[in-house]
Amino acid sequence: MRSSSAGPVEQPSLPPVPWPRRWTPPQRSRFPLAAGWLIIALAVVTLVNPAALEAAADEPAGVLGRVLGAALVAGFGTAIILIFHGQRHPVSPPRLINAVTLTRAQRDLPDDWVHFFPERRRGGTMAIGFAVLALLMLGAAVSAVVVILRDPTRDIVVAAFVAIVMGLLGVFFGWAAIRMTIGRVRGGSFGQRAMGLALGRSAVLVTGVELVAIIPWTAIRRVEAKALRLGGRRGSGGEVPTIVLHLDPAAVDADTELAAATFEDSPGDPVFTITAESSDVHPWVIWAALTFFADPARREPLGTTFAQRTLASWAAGVAAVDRVRRR
C-alpha cells in the first residue's frame, strides 16, 4: 500500500488558494478554561466559608447539603475544563490510502487511491466531560423530583421546571458523550470504517456514521466557503467554518442526492455541506484542496504520491503559520 511518506518530502508552503474572507482567523481562546477554574475556586471558597458553615450547621442536614451543593458546582467547572481541554487543533496532513478501506465494499468506487482527510478523533477528556455534565444534570433532575415527592406543596412549579430542564440537558449531554465515544472507537480501532472526506481523481467521497456519499467532480458546480453562525457578532468565536458543494442533480446518484437533500440552498439546487473544522486536517488545507482540484486540468496527479507530497507541504506551511498566530 502506498504511504503518505513515500518519496522526498517537499518544503512547507502555503496553499495557492487564500484563506476565505467569510471565515474568521482561528484563535485560541483561554476563556473557557479560566471560567472552569474560576467556578471550582468559587465552590471551594463557598464550602470553606466559616460563617456559612456555622449557619448551615443549625439546620437538619445543612452541612451535608452545602457540601453536595459545592460538589455540584465544582463538578460543573471540572466538566468545562475537561471538555475544552479535549479540543485539539487540526495539525495532521491528509493520508494517501486505498478507497476500499473507507467503505463496506457494497459498490464499486470510481477511484482506487484517495487522499483522506479523517474526521477528528475527539479527546477522551471531552467525552468524559460531557459524561460528567450528563450525570450532574440528571442528578439535579432526580433531586428536584425528590423534593416534589417529599413535599408536593413546596415550590412544586419551580421543582418541576428544574426537573424537566435538567433532565433534558442530562439526556442531551449523555447523547453527546455516547456519540463522541463511538467516534473515538471508529477513528482509532483497527477494522472500523473511518469517517471523513476523501479526494480522488474522479470523485469526492464522504463517509459518516451511516453515510457514504460519492460525489463526482463533474457534479460539483461550484465550491463556496460559508460560516455557520452559532450566535453573537462576527468574530466572537461563535462561527463554524463550512464548505458548501453546489451540486448538479442530474450528475449525482440517488444516495448522494438523498444525503444532499438535507441542505437545500434553493429549489433544484442541492448542496452538500462539509464542516471544515471537524477534521484532523486544517480547514485551510481542506478548502484549498477542494477549490484547487475543482479545476479538471489539475486533477491528474490526484491519487499519487506527488499530489500527497503537495498536500502535506500545504499542511506543514499552514501549521507553521497557525502556531505563530496562536501564541
N, C-alpha and C positions, 0 to 999 in steps of 0.2 A: 504494500500500500504506500502510496506517495505520502510524503510528510511535508508539513509547512516549513520545516527547517532545511529541506533539500536545496542544494545549490548555495552559492555565495550570498551572504546577507547584504542587502543594499543599505546605504546610509539613510538615516531617518530624514524624511522630507514631509512637508505639509501637503495635504490633499490639494489637487488642482482646482477643486470647487470650494468657494469661500463658505464660511460659516453662515447659515441662514439668518437673515435680518430679523425674522419673526421670533427667533429663539434668543432668550436672554443668555448671556455668557454664564457658564457653570461656575458656581461659587460654593464654597464650603461654609455652611452655617454652623456655628458652635452654640447657637441659642438653645436648641432642644436639649443638648447635654447639660448646659448650665442650668436650664429650668428644672431638669430632673434632679440634679444635686441640690438645688435650692429647695425643692419640695421635700426632699429627705431631711435637709437641715431643719426646716420649719417643723417637721413632725417630731424630730428629736428634741428640739427646744421646747415644744409644747408638752412633750411627755415628761421632761425632767423639771418643768416649772414647779418649784416647791409650793407656791400659793395655790396653784391649780390642783396639785395632788392632795393638798390638805383639804380643799373644798370637796373634792371628789370622794375622799375617804368618809365623809359624813353621810353619803348616800349608799344604799344597797348596791353592791357590785359596781360602785363608782370607779374605783381604781382599775378594775378589770375592763370596764367599758372604755376607759381612757386609753389603756394600753392597746386594746383592739382597734380603737379609732386611729391612734398614731400609727399602728402597724399597717392599717389600710392605706393611709396617706403615704407612708414610706414605700409601700408596695407599688403604689401608682407611680411614684417618682422613679423607682427601680425599673419598672416596665418601660418607661420613657427612655431611660438610659440604654437598656438592652435593645430596644427597637432601633434607635438612631445610631447606636454603636455598631449595629449589624449592617448598616448601609455602606456597601463598598462602591467606590467609584470605578467605572469601567476602565480597564487598563490593558486587556488582552488583545492580541491581533486575531483575526479570523483564522480558521483552520481549513486546510485542504483535505477533504475526506471523500469517501465513496458515498454517493447519494443513497445507496440501498440501506445504509445503516440508519437513515432518518425516517424510514417508513416500515410498514409491516409487509412490504413487497406484494401488496394486493393488486398492483397495476404497474405497467411499465413506466419508467421515468424517462424524460427527454434527455437528461444528462447523466453521465456516469460519475464524473468528478465535479464537485461543487466546493465553493468557498463558504464555510459555515460560520455564521455569527450566532453563537449559542445564547440562549436566554440566561440571564444572570442567576447564578445559584445563590439564593439569599443566605446570609449568615445564620448559623444556628441560634445565635443570641437574639436575632429578630423574631424567630419563631417562638422562642421561649418567652420573649417579652409580650407577644400577643397572647400566649397561653396564660401568662400571669394576669394580664388585663382581663381575660375572659373569666378566670377564677374570681378575681376581685369583684367584677360586675355581677356575676351570678351569686356570689356570697352576699353582696349588698341586696340583691333581689330577694334572696331567701330570708334575710334579716327583716326586710320590710313585710314579708308575708307573715313571719312570726309575730311581729307587732300587731298585725291585723287580727290574727287568731287569738292572741292573748287578751287583747282589749279592743273589740270591734268599734267602740265608741271614741277611741283616741286617734285623732288625725287619720281617719281611715282613707280620706280622699288623697291626702299627701302620700301616705304609705302605699296606696295602690298605684299612684302615679310613679313613685320611685321604683316599685317592684316591676312594673311594665317596662319602663325606660331602661333600667339596669339589666333586666332580663334580655331585652332585645340587643342591647350593646354586648352583653356577655355572649350571646349566640353569634353575633357578627364577628367579634374578636376570636372566638373559638373557631369559626369557619376560616378566618384568615390564617390562624395558626396551622390548621389542618392542610390548607392549600399550600402554604409555604413548605411544610414538611414533605408533602407529595412532590413539590418542585425540587427539593433537595435530593430526594431519592431518585427522581427521574434524571436529574442533572449530574449525579455522582455515582450511580450504580452501573456496574457492567451489565450489558444485555438490555438495558432500558432504552427505549427510543427517546433520543434527545429532543429538546424543544428549541425553536429559534428560527432564524432566517438563513436561507442558503441561496447563493447566486451561481448559476450555471451558464453555459454558453447559449442555451436555448430558452431557459425559463428561470423564474424566481420561485423557490419552494419555501412555504411557510408551514411549520409543524407546531402544534399546540397539544394540550392535554387530549382533546378529541379531534382536533382539526388537522387535516393535511390538504393544503391548497397548492395547486400547481398553476402558476400564472405565467403564460408565455410572454416573452419580451414584446412580441408583436401585439399583445393585448393591452399593453400599458400605453395609454395615450400621452400622459404626462405625469411627472413626479412633482409633488408640491410639499413644502415644509409648512407645518402649522403648529400652533402652541395651544394645547388644551388648557384653558383657564379653569383652575380649581377654586378661585376666589381671590379677592384682593386686587390691587392695582398691578399693572405690568411691572415686572422686575422685582416683585415682592417675594419671589420664591414659590408662588402658587401656580406655576405653569409647567406642563409636561410636554417636552418636545415630541411631536408626532410627524410621521411621514405618510402622506396620502398618495396612493397609487390610483389614478383615474383610469378606469378600465373600459375597454370596448366590449359590450355584452356579447357581441357576435363571435368574439375570439377566445372566450373562456368556456370551460366545461361547466356542467350543471353543479358540481360540488363547490367549485370556486365561486360561481355566481351566487349560490346559496349563502356561502360564508360572507361574501361582499355585501349581500342584501342588508346586513345589519347596519351598514354605513351608507345610507342613501344621500348623496350630495344634491342631486336633482333628479326628476323623473327621467329614466332612460340613461342615466349616467352613474352606474355603480362605482363605488370606490372601496378600496381596501386600505385600512388604516393600520400603521405599524407604530408601536410605542418605542421610540428610538432609544430611550434611556433604560429600557428593561433588559438590554443585552450586556454581556461582558465586554463587548467592543464599544468604543467611544461613539456617541451619536454622530459626531462629525464624520467619522470614517464610514458609518453606515449611509449617511446622506450622500457623501461623495461617491461611494461605490454605486449606489442606485442611479444617481444622476449622470455620472461619468460613463457608465456602461449602458445607459439607455440609448446611446448612440450606437447603431449597428456596426459602424466601422471600427469601434473599439472593443467589441465583444470577442473577437477571435482568440485572444490569449486566455480567456476565462477557462478554468478547469486545468490550468497548467501551473507549474512551479514559478514560471515567470510572473504571472498575474499575482500569485500568492506572495512573492517577494515584494511586489509593488504595494499590495495592501498592507503587508507587515511594516514596510517603511513608512506608510502613512500613519499607521497606528503608533509607531515609535515617535514620529515627529509630533503628533498631537499630544501624546503622553508627556513629552518634554515641555511643551507649551503649557499644558494643564498643570503640571507640577509648579511652574513658576507663578501661574495665576492664583493657585490655591494657597500660596504661602501667606 
